[in-house]
């Protein structure tokens, strides 16, 4: 009874009811207009055709164009009304302007050392070109003098994270999609409180929708009483708006500008297997020590200031003693951030570059395989040209309907020569690519539409750094406890399941 009461009076439940009421009112208004169908139909049909022409000539992804065009043409009155309510939302424009304005105001702090680019061109022009794309599209430079350590599963990152947090001297910035009370969060919170008492500045940012059901009443007041600054990104609103789609899915911890963590791991107990939610949870993160950590300080402060304006001078958070950042490493590290408010699909293009330029192999971990045509075509083409393409997905899903869609991609990929595996012990949540013993990325973007098109994401792109070999070794060890999916397994899927998969594929951009 207590759980039911908590669910009913949860803020997200109230917001959901408010949005449903708005949709019902829109549909009711559209139905009322049907009384005058003979007069209104021609007008709305003409309006729909004009909207379709506008959408076709826009720069958005074709699959989203289809998702918008179909309701406009099939239900002109409802489709046109929804387009004007959602597509011309004032709060969405204000939200975008605020975030982009903050980014351009401070982007000069991301200066690229041209000597590093020149060195990379000499070493490998192909890799240099991929790096230049990230620099041009996201503004984040590539670094040397940076040590990387691949951390998997979540327990490994948890221990290393606590160790580094305990050594903080100036500041700790924490940003996660999900924070939930439990062993993981309470252990970290104990360290944060100790650090505040030592004079360390501590800030915590979480996504409001990602954590809305998970944080108890009074959580914000508790942090304030402890001396910890906080902000919830893009607070959930009861007003119908596309802005609610843009979530902060990033995972960032940055300490004194010298150490940073990112990856797929959130601050909740299932991520460290303290709570066996879907069997064994296989996740991955990366620790970055050295000059590249500054980019994560920048990423954090950018969204923090766009949400809760505070800092006029980012430079005070840059490490003063550059010699402390000189970690010996023969490799290169390029942090990247991806915003859904600009025209660049940074995460997707990084993945596409790795796939398209691979010579020998590409190994991929992903919890969801709900990809657009570009990703699917690239995977199939790579396999057909002789590249060893292997993908590991979960065997025990967190969302059954999403996993049905993931499995719907198996037949086409397997037919092209892609090897598909499912992580038999439980849920695969890592988001990693490794190719040719030299290139890898670890980050927060899933291979799905929400991550690639709608969410704020981040990651680390690496060339010949320590973590590349560690990632490959972990992937090959993981395969030993995976089930390989064969063509006959796909053929054995019963027709009702196949039919449901085809229906769900229509809604793939929303999953």
N, C-alpha and C positions, 0 to 999 in steps of 0.2 A: 504494500500500500504506500509506503514511504517513497519507493522508486517511482510509482505512478504519479504521486503528488509532485515529486521533483521534476518529472518530465513535463507535466501539464503546465507548471509555472516557470519552466525554464525560459530564458529570454529568447532563445532560438525558436522555441515552439510558438511563442506569442508573435514573433516576427513572421514566421511561416504562415500563421493564420491570417495575419494582416495582408500578406502578399496574395494569398489564395482569394481573400475577399476582393482585392483589387482586380484580379483576373476574372473572377465571377462577374463583377460589375461591368467590366469591359465586354465580356461575352453577352451579358444581358442587354447592354446598350446596342451591341451589334445585332442581336436577335430582334430588338425592337425596331431597328432600321429595316429589318426584313419585311415589316408591314408595308413599307414603301419600296419594296424590292424593284418593282417595275421602273420606278423613277431613279432609284439610287444605284442599281446594278451597273448601268452604263457608265455613270460617273466614276464609281469605284474601280470598274474594270479599266477605264482610261487611266485613272490614277495609278492603278497597279502596274500597267504597262510602262508608265513613266518611271516608276520606282524600280522595276526590273531592269530597265535600260541603265539607270544610275548604278544599280548594284553590279551589273555585268561589267561595267567600265571602271569599277572600283578596284583597288589593289589587294583586296582581301582574298583569302584562300578559296579556290573553287568549291570545296566541299561545304564551306560556310555559305557561299553564295547560293548553293542548291538548297540548303536548309532554310534560307530566308525566302527564296523565290517560290518554292513549292506552296507554302501557305498563302502567299500573296495571290498566286494565280488560281489556286483551288478554292480559296475562301476570300475573295477580294476585300470584303468589308472587314472581317476579323484580321486578316493579314495586314492590311494597310493601317488599321488602328494600332496593332501591336508594334508595327515598324515605327510609327510616329511617337508612341509612348516610350519605346525602348531605344530606338535608333537615334533619337534627338534629345537624349536625356541631359539636362543642364548640369546636374551634379557630376555626371561622367566627364563632361568637358572640363569642369573646374578641377576635378581630381587629376585628370591628365595634365592640365596646364601646370598645376602646382608641382607635380612630381618631375615633369620635364624641365621646368624652370629651375628647380633646385639642382638638377643634374648638370645643366649647362652652365650654371653659375659657378660650379666648383670643378668642372671637368679639366681645367688647366692644371689641377694638382696631380693628374695622371700623366706625367711626362715620360715619354719613351726614350731610353738610352739607345741612340742610333747605332752605337758600336755593337750592341748585342744583336740587332737586326742584321748588321753587316756580317757578323760572325756566323750567324745562322744561315745566311745566303750561301756562304762559302761551304758550310758543312752539308747542307741539303736544301736546294732551292724549293723543292716540293713542300717540305716542312715549313720553310720560311714563308711561303705563300699562304699556307694555312694560318700561320701566326699573324700575318698582316691582315687577313680577313677579320680575325678576332679584334685586333687593334682598331681597325677602321669601323667595324660594326658596333663594338661595345665601348671603345675608348680605353680599354684596360691593357696596359703594356705587358711585355714578356720580360722575365727577370732571370738572372743567374744568382749565384751566392744564396741559394735557397735549398734547404734540405727537405725532403718529403718522406713520409712514412705512411704506408697503406695500413689501415686498421680494420680488421674484420675477424669475427662478427662484432656486434655492437658492444659486447662486454670489453673487448680490447680497446675500443675508443673511449669507453667510459673510464677505464682505469687511467689511461694516458691523459684524459681531459682533467680528471681530479688532480693529478700530479702537476700539471701545468698551471691550473687555476691557483693552486697553493703557492705558486711562486710569483704571482702578480704583484707589481709594485706601484703602477700608476692607474691603470684602468682595466676593466673587464666589460666587454660588450657581448651580449647574448641575443641571438635572433633565431626563432624557431617557428615552424608552422604549428606544432603541437607542443604544449606543456601540460603535463598532468601530474597531480600529486601522487607520490609513491616513493619507492626506494631510490630511484634514479634522481628525481627532482629534489627530494629532501636531502640526499647526500651532497648534491651540488649546492643547494641553498645554505647548508651549514658552512660550507667554505666561503660562499659569498658574504654571509653575515660577518664571518671572521675578518674578511678582507675589508669590508666597510669600516669595521672598528679600527683597522690599521691605516685608514685614510685612503684606501683605494676607491676610485669612482666606479660604481657598478650600475650598468643599465641593462634592462631586460625588455625585449620586444617580441611579441608573439602575434600570430594571426588570429583575429577575433573569431572568425568562423571556424578555424581549425581547432580552437580550444574552447569554444563556447559551451559545449556540453561537459567538458572535462574539468573546468576550474570551479572551485566552490565559491559561494557568496563570501565577500570580504577578502578575496585574494589580493586585490589591488591595495586595499587598506593595509593588509599585512605586509606587503612589500614596502609601502611608504613608511610604516612604523619601523622597519628594519634599516631604513636609509637607502633603499634600492630604488632607483628611478625606473619607471616602466612606461610602456605605451602599447596599446592594442592597435595593430595595423588594420586600416580600412574597416572601421566598426560596422557591424551588421545593422542594416537600416530596415525599418518596416515599409519603406517606399520601394515600389517596383522599379528596379534599375539594373542595367547591365553592369554597372560598376561592381556589384556584389560578386560577379564572376572572377574579378581580378584579385586573387589571393596571394599572400606572401608565403610561398612554398619553400623558401630558402632555409638552410640550416647553417648558421655562422656562429662561431665563437672566436673572438679575437682578443688577445692579451698583450697589452703594452705595445701593440704594433710590431711585435717580434714573433709571435706565434699565432697561428690561426688554424681552425678546424672547420671542415665542411664535409658534405656527403649526404647520405640518405637518412641518417639517424635523428629521430626526434627525442625529446625529453619525456619519455613515458616508459613504463616498465617492460612492455612487450619487446621493446627495441634492444633490451639487454637480457632477454629471456628470464627475467624475474617473474614474469607472468606469461605462461604458455598459452597465448591467445589463439594461434593458428598453427600449433606444432612448434618446431624450432624456427625462430625468426633469424634469417640470414640477412645481415645488412653490412654496409661498408661505409667507412669514412676515411679521411686523410688528414694528417697533421702536416702543416707547412711551417717551417722555421726559417726566418731570414727576410730578405727584402720584399718578397712577394706578399708577406702578411699585411703590408700597408694597404694593398688593394681591398682587403676585406674590412679594414677600418673605414675606408672610403665608402664601400657598399653599405655598411651599417649606418654610418652617419647620414648618408644620402636619404635613405627611407625614413630614418628617425626624424630628421629635420623636416621632411615633407609631411610627416604625420604630426609631429610635435616640435615646431620650430624652436631652436635653442642655440645652436652654435654658429657664431660668425667666423670663427677662426679654426679651421680643421688642422692647421699646422701644429697646434699645441699637442696634438695626439700623434704626431710623427716622431719616432725615436730620434733623440738628439745625437746620440753616439752611433754613427753609421757602422763603426767597426764591430759593434755588438751583433750586427746583422749579417756579418760575413761568414756564412756557413759553407763549408767546403762541399761542393757538389759539381759533378761534371755535366749535369743536365740543365734543362730550362723549364721554368714554370710560368704559366700564364693564367692567372685568375680571370674569370669572366662572369658577367651578370647579364641576365636576359629580362627585358621589360616588355610587357604585352602592349604598351602604349605607343611604341614606335613601329617602324616598317620592317625592322630586321628580326628574322627568326633565328637568333644567335644560336640557341641550343640545338635546334634542328640542323642548322647548317654546319655546326661543328661535328655532329654525328654523321651527316652526309659526307663531309670531307674525309673523315676517317674511313668510312666504308668505301667511298669511291677511289681513294688513293692507296688502299691497302694492296700489298703485293703478295703476301703469303697467307695471312690469317687475320680475322677479326673475331674476338670473343666478347660477348655481350651478356651482361646481367640486367634484367629489368622485371619489375613486378607486373607491369602491364604492357601488352603488345597490341596497342590500338593505334596503328600508324596510318599516316596518309599515303597517298599514291607514291610520292617522292621517296619516302623511306622504304616502302615495300619494293619498289622498282630497283632501288640501289642495292638492297640486300640480295634480290634475285639475280641481278646482273653480276654482282661480285661473285656469287657462288657459281654462276654459269661460266665465268671466265677463269675458274680454277682456284679462287680464293677460298680458304677453309673458313666458312662462316658458321659460328656456333652461338646459339642463344639459349640462356637458362631463364625460365619463368617459374612461378610457384606451382607446386602440386596441390597445396592446400591454400585456396584463395581467401582473401579477406572479403571480397564481394563476389558472390556466385555469378551474377549477371555480367560483371566486367570480365570474369575469367572465361565465360562462354564466348564473349567477343574475342578475347585473346586467342582462344583455341580455334576460332573460325579462320584465323590467318594461317594456321599450320599447313593445310593442304597445299596452298599455292607456294609457300616457302619451301616445303619439303620437296615438292615436285621440281623446283629450281635447283635443288642441291643443298639448301640450308639445313643444318643439323639443329633440331629442336630438342631441348631437354627440359624436364620439370624437376624441381628440387624436392625430392621425395620426403625428406624429414619434416617439411613444413612450408613456410612462406618465404619466398625470395623477395627482398625489398631493396637490395642494392641496385644502384644505377651506375654501371661502369662499362667502359669500352677499353679494350687493349688490342693493339695491332702491331705485328711485325717486330716484336721485342724492342720497340723504340718509342711508341706513341700510346698515350692513354688519357682518359678523362674519368674523373670521379666527381659526382655532384648530386644535385637534387632533382634534375629534370627526368621524368619518366618518359617512356616512349608512348605517350598518349596525347590527345588533342589538348587537354587542359594544361598540361605542363608546357607543351611546345607553343601554344597560342594564347593562353589566358592567364597564366601565373607568372609571378616574379620568381625567377630561379637563379641559381648560381652554381659554379663548379670550378674545377682546376684542370687545365689542359697541360699535359706534361710531355716533354721530349727527352728521352734518355736520362730521366731522373730515377732516383732509387725506387720509387713506388711502382714504376712500370713493371719491373721484374717481379716484385712482390705480388702485384695484382695478377700477373699471368700464372704464377705458381699457385696462388689461392684458387684461381678459376679452374685449373686442371685438377687440383685436389677435390674441389667441389663436384666436378663431373663424376667422380667415383661413387658418389652417393645420390646421383640423379638417375632418372628414368629417361631413356631416349625414346622420343615419339617417332613411330614409323608410319609409313604411308597407309599400311593396313589398319593401324589404329584409327586414323582419320576416316577411312572407308567404313569402319565398323560403327561409327556414330549413327544413332537411330534418327529417322527422318523427323520426328517431332522436335528433337534437339536442334537438328540442322535448320528447320523452319524458324525456331525461336532465335537462333543465331542470326539468321538473315534479317529478321525483324529488328533485333537489337543493333545490328550494324547500321541501320538507318539513323539511330540516335547516338552513334559513336562519338560525334563531337561534343556531346553533352555528358558523357560518362566520366 
